[in-house]
Amino acid sequence: MASKRRAYPQPAYDPLANGNINNNILPPTSNAIPQQQQSISFQQQQQQQIPFQQVPIQQTPLNSNPIPNINAPYNASPYDLSNNFQNLNINNVNNPNNLNNINGPAPEMFNELYSTDLLKDIPPPIIDLQFPPPPINLPINSSITQSPESNTSSDYIRSTLNVVPNSNNLLKKSKLPFALTIRPYLSLTDNENPLPIINDGIISRCRRCRAYINPFVELRNDNSKWKCNFCSLLNELPSMAKNDQFFNRYELNYGAVEFLATPEYMVRAPQSLNYLFLIDVSINSIKNGLLSTSIRTILDSLDRIPNDHGRANVSFIAVDKNLSFFEIPNDNDENNLISMLVVSVNDDDPNNNSLDDLIIPCADNLVVNLKNSRKNIEKLLNNFTSYFINNQSIDFNLSTALKTGHKLLQNIGGKMIVISSSLPNIGKGKLIIRDEKAVSGKNKENSLLISNNSFYKSFAIDCNKSQITVDMFLTSSTYQDVATLSNLTKFTAGQTHFYPAFNSNNLEDINKFSNELSNHLSMEIGLEAVLRVRCSDGIKGNAYFGNFFSRSSDLLSFPSFPRDQSYVVELSIDNDIRRNIVYFQTAILHTSCHSDRRIRVLTLALPVSNNLNNIYASADQLSILNYFTHVGIEKILNNSFEIAREYLNKSILEILNVYKKEIVATNVGSSSPLQISTNLRMLPLLIQSLIKNISFRSGMVPSDHRSNSINKLNSLPINELIQFIYPSIYSLHDMNDECGLPYEGEDNFDEIIPKLNGEIILPECINASINYLQRFGLYLINTNNEIFIYIGGDAIEQLIFDVFGVNSINEILIGKRELPILDNEFNQRIHNIINKIREKSGSIKYSNVYIVIGPSNNEANIMNSNIDRNRDLIALRMWCMSTLVEDRSNTVQGYREYLSQLKDKLSN
């Protein structure tokens, strides 16, 4: 039975009736065309086996033949795999006596291939963006315990191809990229999504390739040896592992596990968690309120810093032209006075050469234990701003502060957190304001995104060697050279957070900055971390993308390992693959916040095929888009914006061309449909949306904003990246009665988006096009960074009153501000939805709300005598409309036109 909708009354007329396609919006349809699979004999069908665990491939195609079983349970594929189940002996699958007989050829089981005509699949079915990737179909005997958790979840590792080509020639022929997206952590703390931990000291690894034992190894010689699934070497099982409980061990049942490391994995005692705050105290920071806001946030967040074992340490350096250090005694010391030690710059040194050899004050209590000095730390922070209340310095001596911070931490490692509101203007790290207008829109525009001072990259590499990460919180209403300063975070596994036009007089600015800084401090990071990806013979990692430093061709270094970032590994096939399954294993060696050394191991198994149809049927469009994003960014930085955009357009065109010529070659004339496999049908839309993103689009874009966007794309997990490219839009005025309220049923994992008891139910998303925004409607647009509340210009008075608490539309307060809290259910439901969106367990982000009034048939009802308000409203509308990526923009055509252009190019 359909959910109830209690919609607000709508005008008896349609304000957009004059030729707007919104007058007759039809539900999304799909023109899916099943492809003929290779003929399979009845005997072969009986030999095939059920995959142990499967998930839906993609949205069930409509108007297709054959029709998939849409009533299949969520953990079974809705697509026919041509299996015969009658002769399966499922009662023996967990019998350890049968576990060694797994060397026979794996039966071929692949996802059904469906084709979609993109030009008839308009509007694009955006529900596909919430689907899991195509299932990985492995034979039931591929793992030694047949555990449903043998393969690592796609939440942790996602491949662009869930069926691997058996040769490099086939991979090149497909024009599909081959890469892994790795997200080692799903939440900021271990309280959510914990992995099984092996803590008995048994860590069995291959003697040759050093892979860790995993569910896909083979047991030989009466279970006394295991055959490595990566290099095929026989290895001895540790004697202590040979017992009745052997087959219950976590590493044989779970693809994702964590080992407590033994002493051979340590070169020194586990590192403590050390935070050094470099805080801008120049006049800019004082005037815009950054100094007071950041100090208050740090004070309020002391209890959130991971410190279960009492080993966390903190230190503070105040930075303007000079550096101010703080000697903080232990709470139990007799001399309980806090001392501020100022190191001044020589005014007679015009080039600031003396700064490079600055000597740190000889004091014992510059880096102090958070637990033992807690009272004095609080005392310092309560009085911190008073030390600089009369400061008039306009200088910000960042490079010297960084170098002295490095001296403080070089023997103990840790984090330097830079909180700044000024452009560094003295010292070796001095930066100047670049002339953006001179190169904007020209071939050299990308030069604005390249570092303007070599000091920062070389210093970042030194920090990496000393196990020091740099994180930056930049706030300013003027140029900050985010592109240059981001080198500090990129090569030390940190992150740059940018808050343009920050002003503490605006409560929303304070909320965003304080929430994100506090969440950042609460993150349970790993320390002294290295990451390595191992692949089956014939496959290797070619390139790596993300924030880290490469120690060698396959070893990535992270002074601290963040939990809110992901990484991409580009893969190549060097030799023909002569096996039915290939394997990938990611290992992260790190020191946890709990003062122990750990190894997080993620193992992925993928089937192999020599059939292009099978490869296309299992391609993951979101993972492919993520890979294209990273390569596109590299082309921006190394070549130009134009070359990057050409690369993206060419990539999707080549995929469509291969599909047309190699897979649906029966109709290759100019009148043929624009076809692609159904599981890839959102890829053209995502490519076009990426080109419209602030990182890639042409036109006048401030370089700090563009650099900030690139930084996000370079590190966001896939689900957040997709939302940053294609926003989620919810229609609020006609949402179902259950939306905005807690789900009261039992946990339901059979839905596309699982429903959990007590969680707020979100409305269904609508397409990102003006055609779906009624002039009398109310909408929420979530870009992953901002939340727009969009009220149509012809909304009725009751809706306006229930949501905003005012009687007419021109009384609504627009811009960056929280939605009023009113005493009615509808207003509360909207607040619940906003709060649900802000709850991101795997991210520190906090989204500000912007209230926007849309156009009206009578603009005089909206515009008033306040010229500033009218100007702000027009700017807000333009910004909000830029999120409607299916529509035409100034420089890029709409989605329908984009598809037509692709079809024309294919025909020519």
N, C-alpha and C positions, 0 to 999 in steps of 0.2 A: 504493500500500500504506500502510496506516495506520501512524503512528509507534508505536514500542513504548512501553509504560508499565510502569514497575516500581513499583507502588504498595505502600505499607506495608500490612501485614495490617490488616483492619478487623474490628470486632466482628461475631460471628455474628448479633447482633440489631441492629436499627436503634433507636438511642436516641430518635429522634424519630418512632417509628412511630405514635404515637397521634394520628392526624388531621393530621399535618404534610404539607403538599403536596409536601415534598421526597421523599416516598416514591416518587413516580412522575414524576420530572422528564423532560420530553420535550425534544428539541432544538427550537430556535426555529423557528417556522413563519411563513410570510407568506401572507396571503390577498390576493394582488395581482390586481387586476382591470384588464385593459388597457382604455384608453379609445380609442374610435374617433377616428382622425385624419381631417382633411378628405380627401376623395377626391382622389387625384392621378392624372392621366392618364398613360398610358405615355410619351407624348412629354415630359411634364414630368419624369418619372422619369429619362429619358435626359439631360435638361439638367442634372440635379443632379450635384454633384461631391463627391468624398470630402473630408472635412476632412483637413488634412495631419497633424494630431496630435490624438488623442483619448485620454481615460482613462475608466475605468469610471464609470458614473453613480452607482450605489449597489449594495448587495448584491443579487445575483441573486434576484429573487422566486421563491419556491417555489409549487407548485400554481397556476401562472398559465398563461394561454394568450393569446397565443403565448409560448413559452419563449425567452428570449434565448439567444444563442450563447455559452454559458459557456466554450467552448473558444477564444474569440477571444483574441488576444494582448493584453497589458496596455495597449499603446498604441493599441488599437482599441476602439471602443465595443461592449459586449456587446448593445446594444439595436439593433434593426433601424431604420435611418434611411431605409428605402425608396429606396435608391440603386441605380442600374444602372451598373455600372462598365465594361461591355464596350466602349463607344465612347470611353473616356477616352484621350487622347493624352498619356500620362505622360512620354514621352521628350522633350517640348518644354518642360517646366515651368521649366527653368533657362536657357533660351535668352534672353539679354538683348534680342534683337531683338523678342521678343514681350512684353516687360514693360510696355509702355505701354498695351496694350489691356486695361485693367482697369476700364473705366467702365460696362460693361453691368450690368444689374440682377443682384444677387447671388441665387443660387438659395436657396430656403427649405429649410433643413435643421435640424430641431429634434429634441431628445431625445424618445423615446417616453414617454408618460405612463402610469404604472401607479398604481393605487389600492390602498390597504391598509386593512383594517378593524382599527383600533387595538385594539379589545376582543378580537379573535381573535389579535392579534399579541403575545400575552403568553406567556412573558417577552419583553420588548423585545429585538430583535437588536442588542446593543451593539457588535457588530463594525462596524456602520454608522458609529460614531464615529471609526473609523480610516480610513474611505474618503476619497478626494479629493473635491472638489466635483464637481457635474455638469459634463461637458465643455463647453467653449466651441466651438461648431461654426461655423467660418467657411469661406467658399468658398475653394478652393485659390488663386484669384487675388487674394485680399484683401491680400496683401503682395507687394512687388515682387521678392523673391527666393525666396519660398515656403520660407523657412527654418523648421525645426521650432521654433526659439527666438524666432520673431517676436513672439509674445505673451508678456508677462511671466508667469512662473510664479505659481501661486496661493500659493506660499510667501511671495511678496512683496506681492501685491495680491489680495484676495479680495472679490468683489462678492456682495451678498446675492442678486442676480438675475443669472444668466448669460445671460438673454435680457431685453432692456430693453423695457418697454411703450412704444408709440409715442406715448402721450399721457398727460397728467396724469390725465385721467378714468379711463383704464384702470388706471393705477397705484393710484389711490384705490379703484377697484372691487376690485382684487386683495386689498387690506388687507395686502399684503406690504411690508415696509420696503425702501427703496432706499438703500444705503449701501456704502461701500468700507472695508475694513480694510487698513491699510497697515503693513507691517513692513519697513522699508528694509534691515535687516541680519538675517542668519540666525545669525551667530556673533559671538563677542566679539573676534575678531581677523581680519585679512585672510588669514591662512594657510588658513582654511577658507571655502568658498563664495565665492571671489573673482569679481568681474564682469569682463567684457572692458573694458580701459582704452584709450581713444582719446587718444593722447599727441602727435599731430602738429600740434596747434594749430588744427585745422579744426573749428569749432563752428558749424554752420549752423542758424539759427533763423528762424522766420516773422517777417516785418517787422511784421505787424499784431498777432497774438495772442501772439507770442514763444514758441510751442511749438518744441521741438527736433525736428529731422529724425529720422525713425523708419521702421521697416519698412513702415508703412502709407501713406506719402505716394505720390503719383502723379508720374511723370516726364513732362514735356512738352517740345515744341520740340527734338526730337532729343537728349533727355536734358540739355538746357542749363538747364532750370528744373524746379522741383518744386512741386507743388500741395499746400498744407497740408491735411492730413486733418482739422484742427479748424475752420478758418475759410474754407478753399477759396481762399486767396490764392496767386497764382503768385509764387514766389521764385527768384532767381538762385542757381544752384549755384556755390560758390566755384571759381574756375578751377583751383586746385591739386587739386581733387577729381576733375576730369575726366580720368581716365586708365583704362587697361585693368583696373586693380584696383578700380575704383569699386564694383562690385557685391559685392566681398568685404569692404567696410568693415563694421566691427562694428555701427555704428548702423543699418545697413540689414538686418542679419541677426539682431539680438538686441533683444528688447523691453526688457531691463534692461542698461544700460551705464553706464560712468563716464567722464566727460571730465576731462582735466587742464585746468584753467581757464587762460585767457589773462589778461594784465594788466588788461583792462577789468573783470574780475570781482573785482578787489582794490581796496580803499580804503586799505590799508596792507600792510606786509609780513606774511606769514603768522604768526599768533599762535603763541607757544610754549605748551607744556603746563605749566600752573602749578597746583600743589597746595598749598593752605593747610589745615593740620590744626588745628582748634579742639578741644582735648582737655580734658574735664572732669577737674580734679584735686581736687575737693572730697572730703570724707570719704566720701561715698557711693561714689564711683568707686574710692577706695582700698580700702574694706572689701570690696566685692564682686569685686575683682580686675580691673575693667574697665581701669583705668589700665595695669597691668602687661601685661595681655593685648593691648591695642591697640598699645602701644609695641613689644612683641616682634613682633607681626604686621607692623607697618609696617617694622621693621628687616629682617625676613625677606623682605619683598616688594619691596625697593628694586630688585632686578634684574628684577622683573616689570613695573615701570612702563615704558610705551612710551617709548623714548629712543634710537632708532636714530641720530638725528642729534645727540645730545648737547645738546638744547635744553630738556629738562625741568627745571623749577625746583620747589623745595619751601620751605615755611615752616611754623613751628610757633608756636602761641599756647596757653599753658596758662591755663585759666579756672577760677576759683572766685569769690570776691568781687572779687579783683584780677585783673589781666591780666599774664602773664609772657611777654615776648618773648625770642627767642634770636638773638643775633648770631653767625653761623657764618662764620668766615673761609674763604677759599680754601685748599686744601691746601698750596699753594706759598707762602702768605704767611709773612713772617718772624714776625709776631705771630700765633701759631697758637692763641690762647686763645679758648674759647667763652665768651661773656658772656650772663648772664641779666639782662634789664632788666625790673624790676617797676614797673608803674603802679598805684598804690594808690588806693582809693576813700576819699573824705573821709567819715569817720564822723559829722561834724557836718552832713551833708547827708541828712536823713531820707528825702527823696523821690528821692535819687540823680539830681538834675537835672544835676550836673556830669558825669555819665557820658556824656551825649549829645555833649559837645564834647571828648571825650577826645583828647589829642594823642598821636600815635604817636611813639615815641622817634626821635630823629634818628640813625639808623644805616644804614649802606650795605648791610649783609649780613643783612637780615631775610628777604629772598627770595633764595635762593642756587641756583646751578646744581648739579644733582644730580651731574653728572660731575666738575666741577671741585672740589666740596667734599665728595666722597663719604666720605673718611676722617673728616672732622670731623662729618659728619652721623651716621655710625655711632657716633662717640664720644659725641655728644649723646644718641642714643637708648639707648646702653648705660648711661648715667648718669641718664637722665631721671627715673626713679621715685625716685631717691635725693634729688632736690631737694625732693620733696613728702612724704617718708615720714612726717614728723611733722605734716603739715597737719591741722588740726582744723576748717577752715572748712566750714560747712553751706550756704553760699550758692553759687549758680551764676548768674553775671552774663552770660547768653547774649546779650542784645540789644546790650550794649556791645561784646562780642567780635565780633559780626557786623558792627557798624558800623566797627570798626577794621579788621577783615578786608576790608571793602569799600574802605576807604581804601588799603590795601596793594595791592589788585588792580584798582582801577578803571581804571587806564591800561593794564593788560596783560591783563586778563581771567583766567579760570581757574576752578578748582573750590575751594569751601570744603567741607571734609568735617568735619561736626560729630560728635564721639563723646562721648555724654553718658549719665550715669546719674542725673541729677537734674532735677527740675522747675525751670525758671527762676523765681527768687523775688525778684529785685531788678532795677531798671532799667525802662526803658520796656516791655520784653518780659515783665514779671512776670506769672506765671500763678498761678491759685489752683485748689485742688481743688474740683471741681464736685460738687454733691449729686445723684448719679446715681439714688438710690432715689426721690427726689421726682418724677422724670419717667419712670422706666422703665415701659414698658407703657402710656404715655399718649400723647396726640396730640403733645405737645411733646418726645417722646423724641429726635427728630432734632436738637433744639437742642444735644445733647451732641456732635454731629458737625460743628457749625458753629464757626468760629473764635471764640475768647473774647478776642482782643486784635487790634485792627486793625493793630498795628505790623508783624506778620509778612507780611501780604499786600503792604502798601505797600513794605516793605523788599525783598521778593522782586521786585517790579516794577522797583525801582531797580537791583537786581542784574542783571536781564535786560538793561536798557539798557546796563549796563557789561560785558556779556558774562561774567557770573559765574553759575555754577551752584552750588546748595547741595544737598549730599547729607547725609542724617542716619542715624546708627547709634545707636538709642536702646535702652538697657538699664536695666531697673529692676524691682524687685518691687512698686513703688507706682505711683500714677497719674502719667502723663507728659503728658497732653493731646496725644496723637498727632494729633487732629483739627486743633488750632490750629497745631502745629509743621509739619504737612504742607503748609501754605500755602507754606512756604519752598521746598519741592521741586517742588510742582505748577506754580508759575509760573516756575520757572527750569530746567525740563526735567530735574530730578533725581529722586531716589527716596528714600523713607523706609523704613528697615529697622528692624524692631522685634523685640526679644529680651526678652520678659517673664520675670521671675524669673531673670535671668542671674546665675550664680555661678561664679567661676573654680575653685571646689573641685570642680565637676562637669566632668569631661573632655569630655563631650558638648557642653556649652555652649561651651567653648573651641573645640572643633573646628568647630562651626557658625559662630560669630562670626568666627574667624580665616580659615576658608575663604572666607566670603562677602566679608569686607573685602579679602582678598588678591586674589580674583577681580575685585572691583570696581576695584582699582588696576591690574590687568592689562588692563582693557578699552581697546581702541583707539578712543577717542571721537573724534567730529568737533567742531570748534570754530567759533564765530561762524557758526552754521548758520541758514539759513532754508528753509522748505518751502512749496511752492505746488502746488496740484492744479488742473490745467486740464481742462476738459470740452468736449465737442462743443457746438456751438450748440444752445440749447434746454435744456441741463442746467447746473445750477450747484450748488456746495456751499452748504448752508444752515447747518450746524453742525459743529463739530469737537470731538472728545473725546480727552483724553489730557493729558500733562504738558508744557505749553508756555505761551507767552504770545502772544496774537493781536495782531500789529502793525496789521493791517487785516482786512477781511472775509475775505481769502483768503491772507494771508501770516502764517505761523506762525514764531515766533522761538525759537531754541534756543541759549543761550550755549554749551552743549556738547551734542552729539547722542549719546545713549546707544544701545547696540546691543541691549539686552534689553527694549525696550518697543515697543508698537505703538500705532496711532492710528486713529480712526474718523472718517470724513467722511460726514455725512448729505447725501443728494442730493435735488434736486427737479427736476421736469420743468416748465419754464415755458412752452414752446411745443411744439406738435406736432412730432414728429420725422419728417422726410420723407426719410430715408435708411435704408439697410439695415444699416449698421454705425455705432456710435458709439464714441468714443475718450475715454480718460482718460490723463492724463500727470502723474506726480508727479516733481517736480524738487527735489533737496536740494543747495543750494549750501553748502559747508562747507570748513574747513581740516582736512586730515587730520593724524594724529599724525606723518606723515612730512614735515611742513612744506611741503606743497603745497596749493593750492586746487583743489578738485574739485567736479564736478557729477554727482550720481548721478541718472539718469533712468530711470524705470520707466513703460513705455507698455502700456496694456491696451486691447484691442479687444473689443467685445461686439456680438452681433447684435441686431436689433430685430424686434419682432413686434406685431401687433394682435390676437393670439389668446391668451386667458387660459390655455388649456391649455399652450401653449408656455412661458409665463412660469412656471407652477407646476412644470412638468417640469424646469426648470433652476434652481430656487431652491436656495440653499445654506443648509441648516439650521444649520450651525455659525456661519456668518457672520451669519445672522439672530439667533441667540441672543446673539452678541457685541454686536450693535447694541442689542438689547433690554436687555442688561445695563447698558450705558452710559446709556441713557435712564432706566432704572429707578433708577440711582444719582442722577441729576439730580433725579428726583422725590422721592427720600428727602431730599436736602439742601434742596430748595426747597419741599417740601410736607410729606409724612409717610410713615412706613413703610407705613401702611395704603393710602394712595393709590398708592404704588409697587407693592405686591403686587396691588392691583386692576388696575393698568395691565398687568402681566404676564399675569394671568389673562384679562383682556379681550382682549389681543392675540391669544392663541392661540385664544380662542373665536371671534373675528371671522374668523380664517383658516379655521377648521373650518366656519364658517357659509357663507362664500363658496364653499368647495369643495363643500359639500352642495347649495347652491342653484344655483350657476352651472356646475359641472362634472359632478356626478353627480346631476343634478336629476331623473332618472327615478324615484328612490325617496326621497321627502322625508317620509314618514310617521314616526310616533313609533317604529316598529319598525325603521327603517332603520339600517344599520350606521354606526359612527363612522368615516368614511373620510377619508383624506388621501393626498396623493401619496406614493409610496414613498420618494422622496428627502427627504421632510419628516417621516417617521414617528417620528424621535427627538425632534422639537421639543417635543411635550407633556412628555415625560420630562425634558428639559433645563430647561424652564420650571419644572416642579415642583421639580426639584433646586435651581435657583437660588433659589426662594422659601425653601427649607430652609437655604440657605447662611447662614453667620453674618452676612453683610452685610444680609440681608433678613428673616430670620426674627424672629418675635415672641418675647417672653420676656426674662428677665434675661440680658443679655450685657454684659460690661464694655465701656465705650465705646472704650477704647484698642484692644481686640481687634477691635471692629467697624470702627473707623476703619482699622486696619491691613489688614483684609480688603478694605475698599472701595478702599484705595490699590492693592492688588494687582489687583483686577478692573478698575480704571481704566487699567491699563497692560500687563497680561499679553498676550503673543501668543495667538492663538486656541487652539493646541494645548494650551498650559499652562492657559489659562482653563477649557477644557472639563474638563481633569483636576482642576482645583481645585473645579469644580462637581460633576462625576461621577467619583469616584476609580476608578483601575484596580485590580482585585482579581485576584490570581493564586492558584490552588490549587497548593500546593507538594508535598503528600504524595503526589499521584498524577500529577505532571507527567511529560511524555514524557522518555525517557532523554536526548534531545538538549538539553533545556532546561538552562540554566545553564552550557553549554559553548560554546566558540567554534564558529562555523559554518565548516566545512571545505571547502565547495564553492566554486564560482566565484560572483562577484557575481551576484545574481539580482534584477532589478528588475521581474519579472513578478508577484511577490507583492504583496498589499495593502500589507504592510509589507516593503519591499525588504530582502533578506538580503545582507549584505556579508561577504566572507571575513574571518574572525578576530573578528567581532563576536559578543558573547554572545547566545544565543537565549533570548528570554523566553517563558514559558508563555502560552497563550491566556487572555484575560480572562474572568471570570465576572461575572454580574449582581450589583449592589450590593444584596443582600437577604440577610437572615438565613437564608432558606430554602436558600441555597447554601453555608452554612457548617456543615459536619458537625461534630458534637461530638467526633469522633475525628480531625479533620483539622488541617492546618497551612496558613495562608494569609498572603499578603503584601498589604497595602492601601497603595497609593501615592496620596496626596492632593495631590501636587506640592509640599507643604511638609513633610509628615511621612511616615514609613514605619512602618506597624504590622506587627509579626510577631504574628499571632493563632494561638494554639495551643488547640485544643478541649479542654475540661475532661476528656474521656474518651479522650484520646490514649493510645496504647499506650506501654509503657516503652521499647521499642526506638527509636521515633521521638523520644521525649523525650531519650534518651541521645545519639542521633546528632546532634541539632540543638543541644542545650543542655549536654550533657556531665554531666547529673545523672540520678539513678536514679528520681526520683519528681516528680510535677508540682508539689508544694508546695515543692520545692527550687529551682524556677526563679526567678531574680531578675527581677522585673518592673520596668516603668517605662522611663525614658529611659536607654538603655544600648546599647552595641554587642553584637551577637550574638557569642558566644564563637567563637574560631577553633579548630576541632578537626581531628584527623587522620583525616578520612574524606571520601569523595567527595561525599556528599550535603550535608554542611555547607559544603564548598567551593563547590558549585554555588549554594547559597543566597547565599553571600557574593558570588559573581560576579554574580548577579542584582541584589543591592543596589548593588554598584559600578556596574553598567550603568545603573541608574536614576539614580544620582547624577551620571553623566556627562551634563551638559547643555551642549552647545557654545554655545548661545545664551542662557545664563542664568548668573548668579553663584550661584544657590541651591545650598545643601547641605542635604540632608534628614537630620534625626536619626531614629534608630530607636527605637521604643517597643515593648516586649514586653508582650503582654496575654494573660492566660489567660481563655478563655471559660467559660461555665457548664458544669456537670457534673450528671449524674443524682444524684451524691452530693457536694454542695458541701463536706462535711466533709473530703473528700480535698484540697481546694484551700485552704480557709480554715484558718488555724492560730491559735495563741495570740497572734500579733503583731497587736494591734488596728490599729496604724498601717498595716501592710501590707495588711490586709483593707480598710481604708478607701480606701487608694490604689488597690487593685485594682478596687473598685466604681466609683470615679471614672474610672479608665482604661477600664473596660468601657463606661461611658456615653458617653465621648468617642469611643471606637472605633465604637460602635453608631450614633452620629450620622452617620457616613460612609455608612451603608447607606441611601441616599436613596430607594430604591424602597419602603422600609417606612414604616409609619405612625409619626409622631413625636407628641410631646405636643400640637402645635398644627396639624399638617398631616397629612391622610390619606395612605394608601399610594397607589401608582401606579394600581392597579386601581380603587380608589375614586375617585381623581381623574378618571380617564377616565369613569367612570359619572356623576360630577357634571357633567362637560362635556357628555356626551350628554343628560342631563336638561335642562340649560340650553338646549341647541340645540332640543330638542323643545318647550320652552315658549316 
